[in-house]
Amino acid sequence: MGQSLVKNYIHITFSTKHREKLIFSPIDKELHKYIAGICKNLDCYPLIVGGHTDHIHILCQLSKNIALKDLVKKVKAYSSKWIKTKGGVYKKFYWQDGYAAFSVKQSDTDRIIKYIKNQKEHHKKKSFQEEYRDFLKKYKVDYNEKYLWD
């Protein structure tokens, strides 16, 4: 076969440093669009970018031309640099060091999109920490609580 054909859907989530609640309207929509643009520029077609006041969710197709860790590193670096230009409270904006990423079946993308769209409602009942632990349990990821929130 002379052609490399790849279609990997990835759900990525990460938090602001110390889960600081810094992502509010109207900056949230701008940030989501900016992150979607970064993904698109890296050939990682974004299906949706969303989140809540202290974290981001990205559902995208991972390009065959970039490693997941490099995608996340660039998304965090470029978006952090961009948001700092918005002044005030954002001058000291940082993302947490780590991230979570999970493969998603194409047949599940609509459900994940709906989930990401409903973050504000979802987080009236559950914190980011609870959500994150639930993802780790659902995907059977071994973790040490001590290192999750540094």
Secondary structure, 3 states (H helix, E strand, C coil): CCCCCCCEEEEEEEEEHHHCCCCCCCHHHHHHHHHHHHHHHCCCCEEEEEEECCEEEEEEEECCCCCHHHHHHHHHHHHHHHHHCCCHHHHHCCECCCCEEEEECHHHHHHHHHHHHCHHHHCCCCCHHHHHHHHHHHCCCCCCHHHHCC
